[in-house]
Amino acid sequence: MAFMRNPAVKMRTVDILNSQVWSENNQTVIVYGNKKIYRVNIIGAIVVKEESSNSEYVIIDDSTGRIEIRNFNEKKLFSNINLGEIVNVIGRIGEFKSLPYIIPEIVSKTTNHWLRYRLAEILSKQIHTQQEENIVKETQSIKAGENEIIDFIRKNDSGDGVNIMDIFSAKIDNAEEKVNALKSAGYIFEIKPGIYKILE
């Protein structure tokens, strides 16, 4: 069976640092939202750089926060990179004293332009995700009362439909919004202004 490497997720430093950290199958994992992340892809400027014969210690800053990069491999990844330069780091998550750090696998130089682009890209995605979550919540809220509307119309329709004012008087939460949602979805229809029937 081929080895499946976990994808490297594009993240901001602040989001990594604010994630939950735990160990799973001898691997350190961060949990961001409802997603487990084993590897990350970040861009930032080197603000601290220290090295010895068998390790490298770097801190990078992407303007949202600072995170440590710890390389315990004899192969140096930062030897040709200077303080202040912008780097793209792909690596696994490590943990020290309950704080996450990055164990680098791939390091490459990049530019401030790409740092700004990356931050904008992630922020745009987060906003889009939040909007989708809000839509789902609103839809679930509407659906929770849709059956009440349908049941009320079915119970009170003697053949000529049910007046919208009678529906409102039933004190169903967000009744107008739910009536419009049901109408748009084709579950009920307006036989004449303000009079509704179920489409069956």
C-alpha positions as protocol buffer text, in pm:
chain_id: "A"
residue {
  index: 1
  type: MET
  ca { x: 0 y: 0 z: 0 }
}
residue {
  index: 2
  type: ALA
  ca { x: 132 y: 346 z: -93 }
}
residue {
  index: 3
  type: PHE
  ca { x: 214 y: 584 z: 193 }
}
residue {
  index: 4
  type: MET
  ca { x: -43 y: 864 z: 213 }
}
residue {
  index: 5
  type: ARG
  ca { x: 103 y: 1189 z: 343 }
}
residue {
  index: 6
  type: ASN
  ca { x: -134 y: 1428 z: 515 }
}
residue {
  index: 7
  type: PRO
  ca { x: -191 y: 1748 z: 317 }
}
residue {
  index: 8
  type: ALA
  ca { x: -16 y: 2067 z: 429 }
}
residue {
  index: 9
  type: VAL
  ca { x: -288 y: 2320 z: 516 }
}
residue {
  index: 10
  type: LYS
  ca { x: -232 y: 2690 z: 448 }
}
residue {
  index: 11
  type: MET
  ca { x: -263 y: 2869 z: 781 }
}
residue {
  index: 12
  type: ARG
  ca { x: -191 y: 3193 z: 963 }
}
residue {
  index: 13
  type: THR
  ca { x: 33 y: 3184 z: 1270 }
}
residue {
  index: 14
  type: VAL
  ca { x: -244 y: 3313 z: 1496 }
}
residue {
  index: 15
  type: ASP
  ca { x: -472 y: 3027 z: 1390 }
}
residue {
  index: 16
  type: ILE
  ca { x: -204 y: 2765 z: 1462 }
}
residue {
  index: 17
  type: LEU
  ca { x: -132 y: 2913 z: 1805 }
}
residue {
  index: 18
  type: ASN
  ca { x: -502 y: 2932 z: 1894 }
}
residue {
  index: 19
  type: SER
  ca { x: -569 y: 2570 z: 1796 }
}
residue {
  index: 20
  type: GLN
  ca { x: -600 y: 2279 z: 2036 }
}
residue {
  index: 21
  type: VAL
  ca { x: -290 y: 2057 z: 2046 }
}
residue {
  index: 22
  type: TRP
  ca { x: -291 y: 1685 z: 2115 }
}
residue {
  index: 23
  type: SER
  ca { x: -110 y: 1362 z: 2034 }
}
residue {
  index: 24
  type: GLU
  ca { x: -262 y: 1097 z: 1808 }
}
residue {
  index: 25
  type: ASN
  ca { x: -87 y: 778 z: 1695 }
}
residue {
  index: 26
  type: ASN
  ca { x: 252 y: 920 z: 1797 }
}
residue {
  index: 27
  type: GLN
  ca { x: 187 y: 1235 z: 1594 }
}
residue {
  index: 28
  type: THR
  ca { x: 113 y: 1585 z: 1717 }
}
residue {
  index: 29
  type: VAL
  ca { x: -211 y: 1724 z: 1582 }
}
residue {
  index: 30
  type: ILE
  ca { x: -376 y: 2063 z: 1601 }
}
residue {
  index: 31
  type: VAL
  ca { x: -752 y: 2096 z: 1581 }
}
residue {
  index: 32
  type: TYR
  ca { x: -871 y: 2409 z: 1405 }
}
residue {
  index: 33
  type: GLY
  ca { x: -1246 y: 2444 z: 1382 }
}
residue {
  index: 34
  type: ASN
  ca { x: -1357 y: 2085 z: 1339 }
}
residue {
  index: 35
  type: LYS
  ca { x: -1055 y: 1983 z: 1134 }
}
residue {
  index: 36
  type: LYS
  ca { x: -750 y: 1781 z: 1242 }
}
residue {
  index: 37
  type: ILE
  ca { x: -429 y: 1918 z: 1093 }
}
residue {
  index: 38
  type: TYR
  ca { x: -98 y: 1730 z: 1090 }
}
residue {
  index: 39
  type: ARG
  ca { x: 100 y: 1946 z: 849 }
}
residue {
  index: 40
  type: VAL
  ca { x: 93 y: 2319 z: 776 }
}
residue {
  index: 41
  type: ASN
  ca { x: 202 y: 2557 z: 503 }
}
residue {
  index: 42
  type: ILE
  ca { x: 288 y: 2907 z: 628 }
}
residue {
  index: 43
  type: ILE
  ca { x: 467 y: 3217 z: 504 }
}
residue {
  index: 44
  type: GLY
  ca { x: 647 y: 3464 z: 730 }
}
residue {
  index: 45
  type: ALA
  ca { x: 959 y: 3671 z: 795 }
}
residue {
  index: 46
  type: ILE
  ca { x: 1251 y: 3528 z: 991 }
}
residue {
  index: 47
  type: VAL
  ca { x: 1294 y: 3730 z: 1311 }
}
residue {
  index: 48
  type: VAL
  ca { x: 1512 y: 3488 z: 1509 }
}
residue {
  index: 49
  type: LYS
  ca { x: 1768 y: 3242 z: 1377 }
}
residue {
  index: 50
  type: GLU
  ca { x: 2000 y: 3018 z: 1577 }
}
residue {
  index: 51
  type: GLU
  ca { x: 2185 y: 2706 z: 1470 }
}
residue {
  index: 52
  type: SER
  ca { x: 2420 y: 2441 z: 1602 }
}
residue {
  index: 53
  type: SER
  ca { x: 2591 y: 2145 z: 1441 }
}
residue {
  index: 54
  type: ASN
  ca { x: 2278 y: 1929 z: 1453 }
}
residue {
  index: 55
  type: SER
  ca { x: 1982 y: 2165 z: 1486 }
}
residue {
  index: 56
  type: GLU
  ca { x: 1825 y: 2491 z: 1372 }
}
residue {
  index: 57
  type: TYR
  ca { x: 1593 y: 2717 z: 1570 }
}
residue {
  index: 58
  type: VAL
  ca { x: 1398 y: 2986 z: 1386 }
}
residue {
  index: 59
  type: ILE
  ca { x: 1105 y: 3211 z: 1469 }
}
residue {
  index: 60
  type: ILE
  ca { x: 893 y: 3351 z: 1188 }
}
residue {
  index: 61
  type: ASP
  ca { x: 640 y: 3633 z: 1198 }
}
residue {
  index: 62
  type: ASP
  ca { x: 354 y: 3665 z: 950 }
}
residue {
  index: 63
  type: SER
  ca { x: 207 y: 3981 z: 1113 }
}
residue {
  index: 64
  type: THR
  ca { x: -64 y: 3779 z: 1293 }
}
residue {
  index: 65
  type: GLY
  ca { x: 181 y: 3623 z: 1539 }
}
residue {
  index: 66
  type: ARG
  ca { x: 514 y: 3444 z: 1581 }
}
residue {
  index: 67
  type: ILE
  ca { x: 581 y: 3072 z: 1578 }
}
residue {
  index: 68
  type: GLU
  ca { x: 888 y: 2860 z: 1638 }
}
residue {
  index: 69
  type: ILE
  ca { x: 1045 y: 2639 z: 1373 }
}
residue {
  index: 70
  type: ARG
  ca { x: 1265 y: 2359 z: 1515 }
}
residue {
  index: 71
  type: ASN
  ca { x: 1479 y: 2151 z: 1279 }
}
residue {
  index: 72
  type: PHE
  ca { x: 1651 y: 1855 z: 1447 }
}
residue {
  index: 73
  type: ASN
  ca { x: 1777 y: 1711 z: 1120 }
}
residue {
  index: 74
  type: GLU
  ca { x: 2144 y: 1731 z: 1026 }
}
residue {
  index: 75
  type: LYS
  ca { x: 2035 y: 1866 z: 688 }
}
residue {
  index: 76
  type: LYS
  ca { x: 2027 y: 2243 z: 725 }
}
residue {
  index: 77
  type: LEU
  ca { x: 1722 y: 2411 z: 574 }
}
residue {
  index: 78
  type: PHE
  ca { x: 1787 y: 2773 z: 676 }
}
residue {
  index: 79
  type: SER
  ca { x: 2162 y: 2803 z: 614 }
}
residue {
  index: 80
  type: ASN
  ca { x: 2119 y: 3024 z: 307 }
}
residue {
  index: 81
  type: ILE
  ca { x: 1838 y: 3235 z: 451 }
}
residue {
  index: 82
  type: ASN
  ca { x: 1901 y: 3553 z: 651 }
}
residue {
  index: 83
  type: LEU
  ca { x: 1716 y: 3742 z: 921 }
}
residue {
  index: 84
  type: GLY
  ca { x: 1435 y: 3951 z: 777 }
}
residue {
  index: 85
  type: GLU
  ca { x: 1387 y: 3737 z: 467 }
}
residue {
  index: 86
  type: ILE
  ca { x: 1044 y: 3594 z: 383 }
}
residue {
  index: 87
  type: VAL
  ca { x: 1013 y: 3215 z: 373 }
}
residue {
  index: 88
  type: ASN
  ca { x: 749 y: 2961 z: 286 }
}
residue {
  index: 89
  type: VAL
  ca { x: 766 y: 2670 z: 532 }
}
residue {
  index: 90
  type: ILE
  ca { x: 589 y: 2337 z: 494 }
}
residue {
  index: 91
  type: GLY
  ca { x: 617 y: 2103 z: 789 }
}
residue {
  index: 92
  type: ARG
  ca { x: 472 y: 1883 z: 1058 }
}
residue {
  index: 93
  type: ILE
  ca { x: 331 y: 2001 z: 1387 }
}
residue {
  index: 94
  type: GLY
  ca { x: 537 y: 1955 z: 1702 }
}
residue {
  index: 95
  type: GLU
  ca { x: 450 y: 2042 z: 2061 }
}
residue {
  index: 96
  type: PHE
  ca { x: 653 y: 2178 z: 2351 }
}
residue {
  index: 97
  type: LYS
  ca { x: 499 y: 2277 z: 2684 }
}
residue {
  index: 98
  type: SER
  ca { x: 152 y: 2256 z: 2527 }
}
residue {
  index: 99
  type: LEU
  ca { x: 244 y: 2503 z: 2251 }
}
residue {
  index: 100
  type: PRO
  ca { x: 266 y: 2406 z: 1886 }
}
residue {
  index: 101
  type: TYR
  ca { x: 577 y: 2457 z: 1676 }
}
residue {
  index: 102
  type: ILE
  ca { x: 672 y: 2349 z: 1325 }
}
residue {
  index: 103
  type: ILE
  ca { x: 915 y: 2075 z: 1226 }
}
residue {
  index: 104
  type: PRO
  ca { x: 1019 y: 2189 z: 876 }
}
residue {
  index: 105
  type: GLU
  ca { x: 1022 y: 1960 z: 574 }
}
residue {
  index: 106
  type: ILE
  ca { x: 1047 y: 2214 z: 292 }
}
residue {
  index: 107
  type: VAL
  ca { x: 1173 y: 2573 z: 318 }
}
residue {
  index: 108
  type: SER
  ca { x: 1190 y: 2817 z: 29 }
}
residue {
  index: 109
  type: LYS
  ca { x: 1245 y: 3190 z: -5 }
}
residue {
  index: 110
  type: THR
  ca { x: 953 y: 3402 z: -118 }
}
residue {
  index: 111
  type: THR
  ca { x: 853 y: 3769 z: -109 }
}
residue {
  index: 112
  type: ASN
  ca { x: 644 y: 4008 z: 95 }
}
residue {
  index: 113
  type: HIS
  ca { x: 399 y: 4019 z: -195 }
}
residue {
  index: 114
  type: TRP
  ca { x: 325 y: 3648 z: -149 }
}
residue {
  index: 115
  type: LEU
  ca { x: 297 y: 3692 z: 227 }
}
residue {
  index: 116
  type: ARG
  ca { x: 29 y: 3958 z: 180 }
}
residue {
  index: 117
  type: TYR
  ca { x: -144 y: 3746 z: -85 }
}
residue {
  index: 118
  type: ARG
  ca { x: -145 y: 3440 z: 143 }
}
residue {
  index: 119
  type: LEU
  ca { x: -296 y: 3631 z: 436 }
}
residue {
  index: 120
  type: ALA
  ca { x: -565 y: 3777 z: 211 }
}
residue {
  index: 121
  type: GLU
  ca { x: -635 y: 3433 z: 61 }
}
residue {
  index: 122
  type: ILE
  ca { x: -681 y: 3270 z: 402 }
}
residue {
  index: 123
  type: LEU
  ca { x: -892 y: 3557 z: 537 }
}
residue {
  index: 124
  type: SER
  ca { x: -1117 y: 3545 z: 230 }
}
residue {
  index: 125
  type: LYS
  ca { x: -1166 y: 3171 z: 276 }
}
residue {
  index: 126
  type: GLN
  ca { x: -1244 y: 3213 z: 645 }
}
residue {
  index: 127
  type: ILE
  ca { x: -1504 y: 3483 z: 570 }
}
residue {
  index: 128
  type: HIS
  ca { x: -1661 y: 3264 z: 300 }
}
residue {
  index: 129
  type: THR
  ca { x: -1672 y: 2966 z: 539 }
}
residue {
  index: 130
  type: GLN
  ca { x: -1833 y: 3179 z: 811 }
}
residue {
  index: 131
  type: GLN
  ca { x: -2093 y: 3306 z: 565 }
}
residue {
  index: 132
  type: GLU
  ca { x: -2174 y: 2948 z: 463 }
}
residue {
  index: 133
  type: GLU
  ca { x: -2206 y: 2847 z: 828 }
}
residue {
  index: 134
  type: ASN
  ca { x: -2440 y: 3140 z: 892 }
}
residue {
  index: 135
  type: ILE
  ca { x: -2654 y: 3041 z: 593 }
}
residue {
  index: 136
  type: VAL
  ca { x: -2674 y: 2682 z: 719 }
}
residue {
  index: 137
  type: LYS
  ca { x: -2776 y: 2801 z: 1067 }
}
residue {
  index: 138
  type: GLU
  ca { x: -3040 y: 3032 z: 922 }
}
residue {
  index: 139
  type: THR
  ca { x: -3171 y: 2753 z: 698 }
}
residue {
  index: 140
  type: GLN
  ca { x: -3188 y: 2511 z: 990 }
}
residue {
  index: 141
  type: SER
  ca { x: -3372 y: 2772 z: 1194 }
}
residue {
  index: 142
  type: ILE
  ca { x: -3625 y: 2822 z: 914 }
}
residue {
  index: 143
  type: LYS
  ca { x: -3673 y: 2449 z: 859 }
}
residue {
  index: 144
  type: ALA
  ca { x: -3738 y: 2393 z: 1229 }
}
residue {
  index: 145
  type: GLY
  ca { x: -4064 y: 2586 z: 1196 }
}
residue {
  index: 146
  type: GLU
  ca { x: -4161 y: 2494 z: 840 }
}
residue {
  index: 147
  type: ASN
  ca { x: -4358 y: 2188 z: 950 }
}
residue {
  index: 148
  type: GLU
  ca { x: -4553 y: 2409 z: 1188 }
}
residue {
  index: 149
  type: ILE
  ca { x: -4658 y: 2633 z: 899 }
}
residue {
  index: 150
  type: ILE
  ca { x: -4752 y: 2338 z: 677 }
}
residue {
  index: 151
  type: ASP
  ca { x: -4940 y: 2165 z: 959 }
}
residue {
  index: 152
  type: PHE
  ca { x: -5127 y: 2486 z: 1039 }
}
residue {
  index: 153
  type: ILE
  ca { x: -5231 y: 2539 z: 675 }
}
residue {
  index: 154
  type: ARG
  ca { x: -5333 y: 2175 z: 634 }
}
residue {
  index: 155
  type: LYS
  ca { x: -5540 y: 2183 z: 953 }
}
residue {
  index: 156
  type: ASN
  ca { x: -5713 y: 2514 z: 880 }
}
residue {
  index: 157
  type: ASP
  ca { x: -5764 y: 2496 z: 503 }
}
residue {
  index: 158
  type: SER
  ca { x: -6131 y: 2415 z: 434 }
}
residue {
  index: 159
  type: GLY
  ca { x: -6072 y: 2435 z: 61 }
}
residue {
  index: 160
  type: ASP
  ca { x: -6025 y: 2805 z: -3 }
}
residue {
  index: 161
  type: GLY
  ca { x: -5675 y: 2838 z: 147 }
}
residue {
  index: 162
  type: VAL
  ca { x: -5557 y: 3004 z: 468 }
}
residue {
  index: 163
  type: ASN
  ca { x: -5518 y: 3376 z: 526 }
}
residue {
  index: 164
  type: ILE
  ca { x: -5164 y: 3491 z: 604 }
}
residue {
  index: 165
  type: MET
  ca { x: -5298 y: 3687 z: 905 }
}
residue {
  index: 166
  type: ASP
  ca { x: -5434 y: 3361 z: 1053 }
}
residue {
  index: 167
  type: ILE
  ca { x: -5086 y: 3208 z: 1014 }
}
residue {
  index: 168
  type: PHE
  ca { x: -4930 y: 3507 z: 1190 }
}
residue {
  index: 169
  type: SER
  ca { x: -5184 y: 3484 z: 1471 }
}
residue {
  index: 170
  type: ALA
  ca { x: -5067 y: 3127 z: 1540 }
}
residue {
  index: 171
  type: LYS
  ca { x: -4755 y: 3283 z: 1700 }
}
residue {
  index: 172
  type: ILE
  ca { x: -4505 y: 3072 z: 1509 }
}
residue {
  index: 173
  type: ASP
  ca { x: -4155 y: 3221 z: 1543 }
}
residue {
  index: 174
  type: ASN
  ca { x: -4036 y: 3403 z: 1229 }
}
residue {
  index: 175
  type: ALA
  ca { x: -4359 y: 3305 z: 1055 }
}
residue {
  index: 176
  type: GLU
  ca { x: -4324 y: 3551 z: 767 }
}
residue {
  index: 177
  type: GLU
  ca { x: -3968 y: 3437 z: 692 }
}
residue {
  index: 178
  type: LYS
  ca { x: -4073 y: 3072 z: 700 }
}
residue {
  index: 179
  type: VAL
  ca { x: -4376 y: 3132 z: 477 }
}
residue {
  index: 180
  type: ASN
  ca { x: -4151 y: 3303 z: 221 }
}
residue {
  index: 181
  type: ALA
  ca { x: -3900 y: 3017 z: 240 }
}
residue {
  index: 182
  type: LEU
  ca { x: -4172 y: 2757 z: 186 }
}
residue {
  index: 183
  type: LYS
  ca { x: -4315 y: 2959 z: -101 }
}
residue {
  index: 184
  type: SER
  ca { x: -3973 y: 2992 z: -268 }
}
residue {
  index: 185
  type: ALA
  ca { x: -3910 y: 2620 z: -225 }
}
residue {
  index: 186
  type: GLY
  ca { x: -4246 y: 2536 z: -383 }
}
residue {
  index: 187
  type: TYR
  ca { x: -4407 y: 2376 z: -77 }
}
residue {
  index: 188
  type: ILE
  ca { x: -4689 y: 2628 z: -56 }
}
residue {
  index: 189
  type: PHE
  ca { x: -4837 y: 2873 z: -305 }
}
residue {
  index: 190
  type: GLU
  ca { x: -5045 y: 3191 z: -295 }
}
residue {
  index: 191
  type: ILE
  ca { x: -5376 y: 3132 z: -470 }
}
residue {
  index: 192
  type: LYS
  ca { x: -5460 y: 3501 z: -431 }
}
residue {
  index: 193
  type: PRO
  ca { x: -5299 y: 3784 z: -234 }
}
residue {
  index: 194
  type: GLY
  ca { x: -5247 y: 3674 z: 126 }
}
residue {
  index: 195
  type: ILE
  ca { x: -5416 y: 3334 z: 84 }
}
residue {
  index: 196
  type: TYR
  ca { x: -5198 y: 3020 z: 94 }
}
residue {
  index: 197
  type: LYS
  ca { x: -5243 y: 2655 z: 13 }
}
residue {
  index: 198
  type: ILE
  ca { x: -5011 y: 2354 z: 35 }
}
residue {
  index: 199
  type: LEU
  ca { x: -4883 y: 2219 z: -296 }
}
residue {
  index: 200
  type: GLU
  ca { x: -4959 y: 1845 z: -275 }
}
